[in-house]
Amino acid sequence: MPETADWENGLREADNDRLAHIPLHLLDHHPGNVRADYALTEAFCKSLAAEQQVAVHVVPIPEDHPRGEGYRFWVTKGNRRLAAARREQLPDLLCLIDLAKAGDRAGQFIDMVVENDDDFRRGLTAFEQAQALFAAYEAGAGRTRIRKLTGRTREEVAGAITAGRLSATTRRAAQEMDYAWTLEDLALLAEFDGDEEALAEIHQRVGWGHKVRYAVEHVRTEQAEAAERARVRAELEQTGIRVTDDIPSIDTRNGACFVCN
């Protein structure tokens, strides 16, 4: 008989919980569900249809309660996922059957708050999403798989992979800007990765209220114009023409113009 690992000795069986795939026709929204807007975005629905990654919590419907349409379970945590599953016509959902809460109506309502309160749940920032999706890409997940499992567009996945390659210096510079970053916005910074002067200019313009794409376009134009001036100057100097940044003095006596040496 194999020896039990130390960590296994600390495991506790859950007497009142059971994980199962439950057919959708047996699941109903909790009658006291307080969510008014399920916000069924295309990305959310596609992600749920591709891979059911988070179990919804359910309780058996009490025997003395009417069971319309033959439902057998109420969803206490995951009513948005149930709505999306119905829209996508999924056959079932991965569910955690919570028998301990079956007769605890007060606890069921508290669960709705704890499950969805922003103080208890915090979404990943664009920086964290980029790092995670880039790590998945580096670990072998193709762009198509990432797109299908996350519900993101091709542009968003491409942006995440590009942004995931940003240096720590550029990420810190972006985080210092007061801006609601998206994956595609972050990807725009790749062009200036490590260029502290350009990033400082972008930071300044974002502080003025400019969108990142406009700030990036301005800096890109400035750099292109500076490169063109440098090219022309080099060509002139090669032909023996002296180029100066100083403005010469002008003598306009008697209606004539003379450059003072």
Helices and strands as residue ranges (DSSP letters): H 6-9, E 17-23, G 24-26, E 27-29, H 42-50, E 56-60, G 68-70, E 73-77, H 79-88, E 92-98, G 99-101, H 105-116, H 126-138, H 143-150, H 154-164, H 168-175, H 183-188, G 189-192, H 196-207, H 212-238, E 250-251, G 253-255, E 258-259
